[in-house]
Amino acid sequence: MFERAFTLAALAALVCPALCAEWMTDFEAAKRKAAAEHKPIIMDFTGSDWCGACMHLHSTVFEKPEFDAFVKDRFILLEIDCPHGDKMPEEEKARNEALVTRYAVRAFPTVLVLSPNGDVTGGFLGSGFSMEKIRQELQQGLDNLAKLEHAQSLAGQEKLKALGEFYNALNNDARPCAVSLEEQIIQADPQDTLGFAHRRAVERQRGDIKKRTLTLMQWRDPQQILAAVAELQPTVMPENLPLVLDLKLTGKVLGAQSEEDLVKARDAVSAELASLPDSPLKAEITARIQATFKDTRHLFYQVKSIRARREREAQGM
């Protein structure tokens, strides 16, 4: 029995390397291999010792024979692990964290398809997808490689237009990670004819406003909030003004002394919001205001509770 078990184990050890997908861990080495073999890279950002969704993706997809059969001879596989523990050398961990920043990874797992140069051609976020859905996303990234190479083979305005169209056609998961491609377009378009530089400036300002809002909401001080609004409103880009008006209403609500104050604040800010051009952000904040003010009596009760809590904290109680 022992001899038979040993034989089976030895056989599995011989067969597994031929069947199991080989994941590289060095980004530059993977790019060199991809260039030599003219294949795209599947880059998996994972947290092997803390990310449950990452572990689920590996066990239900990456470790399955169907996945091996699909990626074989089509892709170079690259795992970028970002563990919380100390199982990885600090130098490697720092390199991987730099890649997280470089590709603007905002969730784990993030799986990207890259050209041999490292440009994003597709990808997806999260787990829980069927094998067929993942195959479709990876195949789209593979198909996009030829489209990107064609766009990059062009020159002048024709190239700029093709790259812009390629970037805009990326799916919503992959597009925010295509930072290097976006930068190429911006550098090639000093007059910003495609509007990429402006769009990036809007997105960065929006991120700054959201971070500042989170900080202000830790204290929920209406005076601090309204002071920040007075500073932001004259200089904010029009696309981001709905965020500032939302913050303005929050400050007025937290400072309200009656239900009538709440209604006046809502009506005043809603009028400002209605005067802005239609946009998804405007629609989102308008819907939020409507939901918040469904019951002004309950809202005012919440405001009084927040105020009482702040007063107790200020007194050290």
C-alpha positions as CSV (number, residue, x, y, z in Angstrom):
1,M,0.0,0.0,0.0
2,F,2.8,2.4,0.9
3,E,4.7,1.6,-2.3
4,R,1.5,2.2,-4.4
5,A,0.8,5.6,-2.6
6,F,4.4,6.6,-3.2
7,T,4.2,5.7,-6.8
8,L,1.0,7.8,-7.2
9,A,2.6,10.8,-5.4
10,A,5.6,10.6,-7.6
11,L,3.4,10.4,-10.7
12,A,1.5,13.5,-9.6
13,A,4.7,15.4,-9.0
14,L,5.8,14.6,-12.6
15,V,2.4,15.4,-14.2
16,C,1.5,18.5,-12.2
17,P,4.1,20.9,-13.7
18,A,2.8,20.0,-17.2
19,L,-0.8,20.7,-16.1
20,C,-0.6,23.5,-13.6
21,A,-0.3,27.1,-14.7
22,E,3.1,28.6,-13.8
23,W,2.7,32.0,-12.1
24,M,5.7,34.3,-12.3
25,T,6.3,36.9,-9.5
26,D,8.8,39.3,-11.1
27,F,7.1,42.0,-13.1
28,E,10.2,42.9,-15.3
29,A,10.9,39.2,-16.0
30,A,7.3,38.7,-17.0
31,K,7.5,41.6,-19.4
32,R,10.7,40.2,-21.0
33,K,9.1,36.8,-21.4
34,A,5.9,38.3,-22.8
35,A,7.9,40.4,-25.3
36,A,10.0,37.4,-26.4
37,E,6.9,35.2,-26.9
38,H,4.6,38.0,-28.0
39,K,1.9,37.2,-25.5
40,P,-0.1,39.4,-23.1
41,I,0.3,39.1,-19.4
42,I,-2.4,38.2,-16.9
43,M,-1.4,40.1,-13.7
44,D,-3.2,39.0,-10.6
45,F,-3.1,41.4,-7.6
46,T,-3.8,39.3,-4.6
47,G,-3.5,39.2,-0.8
48,S,-2.7,35.6,-0.1
49,D,-2.9,35.7,3.7
50,W,-5.8,38.0,4.2
51,C,-8.1,38.4,1.1
52,G,-10.9,35.9,1.2
53,A,-12.1,36.9,-2.3
54,C,-8.6,36.3,-3.7
55,M,-8.4,32.9,-2.1
56,H,-11.9,32.1,-3.6
57,L,-10.8,33.2,-7.1
58,H,-7.7,31.0,-6.9
59,S,-9.5,27.9,-5.7
60,T,-12.5,28.2,-8.0
61,V,-10.8,29.5,-11.1
62,F,-7.0,29.7,-11.2
63,E,-6.4,26.2,-9.8
64,K,-8.9,24.5,-12.2
65,P,-7.8,22.5,-15.3
66,E,-10.2,24.5,-17.5
67,F,-8.3,27.7,-16.6
68,D,-4.9,26.0,-17.4
69,A,-6.3,24.8,-20.7
70,F,-7.4,28.3,-21.6
71,V,-4.3,30.3,-20.7
72,K,-1.8,27.7,-22.0
73,D,0.1,29.2,-25.0
74,R,-2.0,32.4,-24.8
75,F,-0.8,34.3,-21.7
76,I,2.1,34.9,-19.4
77,L,0.9,34.6,-15.8
78,L,2.1,37.0,-13.1
79,E,1.1,37.1,-9.5
80,I,1.6,40.3,-7.5
81,D,1.0,39.2,-3.9
82,C,0.5,41.9,-1.2
83,P,0.4,39.9,2.1
84,H,-0.1,41.5,5.5
85,G,2.2,39.0,7.2
86,D,6.0,38.8,7.0
87,K,6.2,35.8,4.6
88,M,7.7,38.0,1.9
89,P,11.0,39.8,1.8
90,E,10.6,43.5,2.4
91,E,12.2,44.4,-1.0
92,E,9.8,42.3,-2.9
93,K,6.8,43.6,-0.9
94,A,7.9,47.2,-1.7
95,R,8.1,46.4,-5.4
96,N,4.7,44.9,-5.4
97,E,3.2,47.8,-3.4
98,A,4.7,50.1,-6.0
99,L,2.9,48.2,-8.7
100,V,-0.4,48.6,-6.8
101,T,0.2,52.4,-6.9
102,R,1.3,52.3,-10.6
103,Y,-1.8,50.6,-11.7
104,A,-4.1,52.5,-9.3
105,V,-5.4,49.2,-7.8
106,R,-8.4,50.0,-5.6
107,A,-9.7,46.5,-4.7
108,F,-8.5,43.0,-4.2
109,P,-8.4,40.9,-6.2
110,T,-7.7,42.9,-9.3
111,V,-6.8,40.9,-12.5
112,L,-5.4,42.8,-15.4
113,V,-4.4,41.8,-18.9
114,L,-1.3,43.7,-20.0
115,S,0.6,44.2,-23.2
116,P,4.2,43.1,-23.1
117,N,5.0,46.8,-22.5
118,G,2.8,46.8,-19.4
119,D,-0.2,48.7,-20.9
120,V,-3.6,47.6,-19.7
121,T,-5.8,45.9,-22.4
122,G,-8.5,44.4,-20.1
123,G,-9.3,42.9,-16.8
124,F,-11.8,42.6,-13.9
125,L,-12.2,43.2,-10.2
126,G,-13.4,40.8,-7.6
127,S,-14.3,37.1,-7.5
128,G,-17.5,35.1,-7.8
129,F,-17.6,35.1,-11.6
130,S,-18.2,32.0,-13.6
131,M,-15.3,30.4,-15.5
132,E,-17.0,31.4,-18.7
133,K,-17.3,35.0,-17.7
134,I,-13.7,35.2,-16.7
135,R,-12.7,33.5,-20.0
136,Q,-14.7,36.2,-21.8
137,E,-12.9,39.0,-20.0
138,L,-9.5,37.6,-20.5
139,Q,-10.2,36.9,-24.2
140,Q,-11.3,40.5,-24.6
141,G,-8.0,41.6,-23.1
142,L,-6.2,39.2,-25.6
143,D,-8.2,40.6,-28.5
144,N,-7.5,44.1,-27.4
145,L,-3.7,43.6,-27.6
146,A,-3.9,43.6,-31.4
147,K,-6.0,46.7,-31.4
148,L,-3.6,48.5,-29.1
149,E,-0.6,47.5,-31.2
150,H,-2.4,48.8,-34.3
151,A,-3.1,52.1,-32.6
152,Q,0.5,52.5,-31.5
153,S,1.7,51.8,-35.0
154,L,0.0,54.9,-36.3
155,A,1.4,58.5,-36.2
156,G,0.3,62.0,-35.3
157,Q,-3.4,62.8,-34.8
158,E,-4.5,59.5,-36.2
159,K,-2.5,57.7,-33.5
160,L,-3.8,60.1,-30.8
161,K,-7.4,59.5,-31.8
162,A,-7.0,55.7,-32.0
163,L,-5.4,55.6,-28.5
164,G,-8.1,57.7,-27.1
165,E,-10.8,55.5,-28.6
166,F,-9.0,52.4,-27.3
167,Y,-8.8,53.8,-23.7
168,N,-12.4,54.8,-23.7
169,A,-13.5,51.4,-24.9
170,L,-11.8,49.6,-22.0
171,N,-14.3,48.2,-19.5
172,N,-15.1,50.1,-16.2
173,D,-12.9,47.8,-14.2
174,A,-9.8,48.0,-16.4
175,R,-10.0,51.7,-17.5
176,P,-9.0,53.3,-14.1
177,C,-5.9,51.0,-14.0
178,A,-4.7,52.1,-17.5
179,V,-2.7,55.0,-15.9
180,S,0.3,54.7,-18.2
181,L,-1.9,54.7,-21.4
182,E,-3.8,57.7,-20.1
183,E,-0.4,59.5,-19.5
184,Q,0.7,58.6,-23.1
185,I,-2.4,60.3,-24.5
186,I,-2.0,63.4,-22.3
187,Q,1.7,63.8,-23.3
188,A,0.8,63.4,-27.0
189,D,-2.0,66.0,-26.7
190,P,-0.6,69.2,-25.3
191,Q,-3.6,71.2,-26.4
192,D,-5.9,68.7,-24.7
193,T,-8.1,68.2,-27.8
194,L,-9.4,64.9,-26.4
195,G,-10.0,66.3,-22.9
196,F,-8.0,63.7,-21.1
197,A,-5.9,66.2,-19.1
198,H,-9.1,68.0,-18.0
199,R,-10.8,64.8,-17.1
200,R,-7.8,63.7,-15.0
201,A,-7.8,67.0,-13.2
202,V,-11.5,66.7,-12.4
203,E,-11.0,63.2,-11.1
204,R,-8.1,64.2,-8.9
205,Q,-9.9,67.2,-7.5
206,R,-13.0,65.0,-6.8
207,G,-10.8,62.6,-4.9
208,D,-9.3,65.4,-2.9
209,I,-12.8,66.8,-2.0
210,K,-14.0,63.3,-0.9
211,K,-10.9,62.9,1.3
212,R,-11.5,66.3,2.9
213,T,-15.2,65.5,3.4
214,L,-14.3,62.3,5.2
215,T,-12.0,64.3,7.5
216,L,-14.6,66.9,8.2
217,M,-17.2,64.3,8.9
218,Q,-15.1,62.8,11.7
219,W,-15.8,66.0,13.7
220,R,-19.2,66.9,12.2
221,D,-18.6,70.6,13.2
222,P,-21.0,72.7,11.1
223,Q,-18.7,75.8,11.3
224,Q,-15.7,73.9,10.1
225,I,-17.7,72.3,7.2
226,L,-19.1,75.6,6.0
227,A,-15.7,77.3,6.3
228,A,-14.3,74.5,4.0
229,V,-17.2,75.1,1.6
230,A,-16.5,78.8,1.5
231,E,-12.9,78.0,0.6
232,L,-13.7,75.4,-2.0
233,Q,-16.8,76.8,-3.8
234,P,-15.1,79.7,-5.7
235,T,-12.4,77.5,-7.2
236,V,-13.9,74.1,-7.7
237,M,-14.3,72.8,-11.2
238,P,-17.9,72.9,-12.4
239,E,-18.1,69.1,-12.7
240,N,-17.3,68.8,-9.0
241,L,-19.6,71.6,-7.7
242,P,-22.4,69.1,-6.8
243,L,-20.0,67.5,-4.2
244,V,-19.3,70.9,-2.6
245,L,-23.1,71.7,-2.5
246,D,-23.7,68.3,-0.9
247,L,-21.1,69.3,1.8
248,K,-22.7,72.7,2.1
249,L,-26.1,71.1,2.8
250,T,-24.5,68.8,5.4
251,G,-23.0,71.8,7.2
252,K,-26.3,73.6,7.2
253,V,-28.2,70.5,8.4
254,L,-25.8,69.9,11.3
255,G,-26.2,73.6,12.4
256,A,-30.0,73.6,12.1
257,Q,-32.0,74.7,15.2
258,S,-35.4,73.6,13.9
259,E,-37.2,71.6,11.3
260,E,-37.8,74.9,9.5
261,D,-34.1,75.5,9.3
262,L,-33.7,72.1,7.7
263,V,-36.3,72.8,5.0
264,K,-34.8,76.2,4.2
265,A,-31.3,74.7,3.9
266,R,-32.6,71.9,1.6
267,D,-34.5,74.3,-0.6
268,A,-31.6,76.8,-0.9
269,V,-29.0,74.1,-1.8
270,S,-31.4,72.3,-4.1
271,A,-32.0,75.5,-6.0
272,E,-28.2,75.9,-6.5
273,L,-27.9,72.2,-7.5
274,A,-30.8,72.5,-10.0
275,S,-29.0,75.4,-11.8
276,L,-26.1,73.1,-12.7
277,P,-25.8,71.2,-15.9
278,D,-27.1,67.6,-15.7
279,S,-24.6,65.0,-14.8
280,P,-24.4,61.6,-13.1
281,L,-23.0,63.2,-10.0
282,K,-25.8,65.8,-9.9
283,A,-28.4,63.1,-10.2
284,E,-26.7,61.0,-7.5
285,I,-26.7,63.9,-5.0
286,T,-30.2,65.0,-5.9
287,A,-31.5,61.5,-5.2
288,R,-29.5,61.5,-1.9
289,I,-31.1,64.7,-0.8
290,Q,-34.6,63.5,-1.5
291,A,-33.9,60.3,0.5
292,T,-32.4,62.2,3.4
293,F,-35.4,64.6,3.7
294,K,-38.2,62.1,3.5
295,D,-38.8,62.6,7.2
296,T,-37.6,66.0,8.4
297,R,-38.8,65.3,12.0
298,H,-36.6,62.2,12.3
299,L,-33.7,64.0,10.6
300,F,-33.9,66.8,13.1
301,Y,-33.9,64.2,15.9
302,Q,-30.7,62.8,14.4
303,V,-29.2,66.2,14.3
304,K,-29.9,66.9,17.9
305,S,-28.5,63.5,18.9
306,I,-25.3,64.3,17.0
307,R,-25.0,67.7,18.6
308,A,-25.5,66.2,22.1
309,R,-22.9,63.6,21.4
310,R,-20.4,66.3,20.3
311,E,-21.0,68.3,23.4
312,R,-20.4,65.3,25.6
313,E,-17.2,64.5,23.8
314,A,-16.0,68.2,24.1
315,Q,-16.6,68.0,27.8
316,G,-14.6,64.8,28.1
317,M,-17.6,62.7,29.2
